[in-house]
Amino acid sequence: MKRNLKKILLNLTGVSFCLASCSVASPTKIQAFQCDALFEYLDYEEGGISNSLKEEVDKLENIFDPYKEGTELYRLNKERTLTVSDDLLSCLKEAVALKEDTDGYFNPFMGKLSIDWMSFINEKRDNPLSEEEINTHLTEISSTSLSFEGNKVTISGSADIDLSGICKGYIIDKLYESVKDKTEYYMVNAGHSSVLLGKKNNKDNDSFVVSLLENEFTFSAKDTTISTSGVNEQYRIHSDGNMYSHLINPKTGSAKVHDTKEAVLVGRDGSIGDALATAFIFMDNEERLFLASKENIKYAIYDGGSINRGWNYMSEGLDIEPRKTNK
């Protein structure tokens, strides 16, 4: 979860509302740096909902960070056997299940490989990982597994767990359970890659406007979760002419960028959306279609080409359009 973002590919527009036609007060917006990302909370309950959600994320942050000494996940990676909280247990079990469901395109055992690639992307080393280095990591990853005995978790093998590809979605799901019976007017922007939407308190239009790819495209959404993954968040263009991203193909161990540049998923389940957003970067469309149908998810794939304005695929009903400009 230690990430220095070079570029953020998803922002919400319209989060400051003009409420002249409404009888309600302006919404409260709270920002906090949590889980190595800028979280933003918006509600119409005078900050009561936002503050309680922020406090809940504060608690969860001390569970999932694999690099912060003293967190549960850090301790599990170090000690290899640990009795963990219900939250970490639940997230680990979901991560293992998603590894199976995605045929390994989502893999929670990428911790050490991710650290090595990030040292290159952050320019702490000059050259990309060698084939020998990658193969050593892949051997460790393929021979590592988890076992559960109540809340006791044991790591068998030498790879480390990194839940950064699912934990924000898990947190979003926890926040949804907390807020859904209290108000229907809210938004939580979890560092832009996972966004929880209720409704916008506007009698004329209660949908939020979501912008993608540095405001080039927009779509409307409400009462859902949006998950995104993109190669331009953290990357390095090397002297070998290749672009390398923080998104690592679990099958090959490579961080080299190929065709797919961005995946956008819309659905209720944040954990699944978070994990699949990364997996969809590497899958072919037949595999994506199968999982999207199974999980009731709409999605769009951006490859940066000129056909269909760069959108390689877009689910029916997910209407992403070029941003309208006032001339």
C-alpha angles and dihedrals in degrees: 000000000000100000134158102205115219095182136005115216102191128054133163117237123200095035089132102065133205102222100175091123093047130081093219130092123255114279123260116244122196125183126196135168104237134153088010091298138090107257118199125198125194126184143147097227098092092265095303094116094040093051094049091049092049090052091052092053089049088060095046092047089067090059108047109039105106094192102047111093112240100025117123095248092048090052093047091053091049100041097033091211122058141153102236139192122269089253096056091042092052093047093047092051091049091048092053091048092050090050087060095042092052094044089242098311085119111047126173093197096074097102101115094037090051092051091052094048092047090053087060096042091049087050096244088129128036104224137041120260113284123240088252092054092047093049091051090055093045091052091052092046095049092051096049124094142160130237127194131208107173104303092337110109125192127192113212111197134026104276120105127233120244116181096180089114093060112016097084089053090049090051090049089053091051091050091049091054088051098048106033096085095040104055140346095212111081147100132203117192106195101197091309096280094084120033127181114204132191117164133305110240097239121120092209098050123003096182124102121234111232121198125205137194098018094318095306093122136026141189136176125245143162139172094023146084124255120205124186138181125185138173093224095066093084120002148137130213106214130207087252086073095249129119116228123197138194085245106094124196104236091205097055102019089229126137093193112127118236129168109321114074104171140015122197119191128186121193143111100261111077098188093054093043093050094051096041093048088066095038091052090061089070104030127091117243095257089059091046093050092052094051094041090054092046093050097036093241131151116211146176130205123208121200099169094241127136097246112097088358091293098308107128093186138002127183118240109267095025100107109191110176136179111272113267114237129199112236 
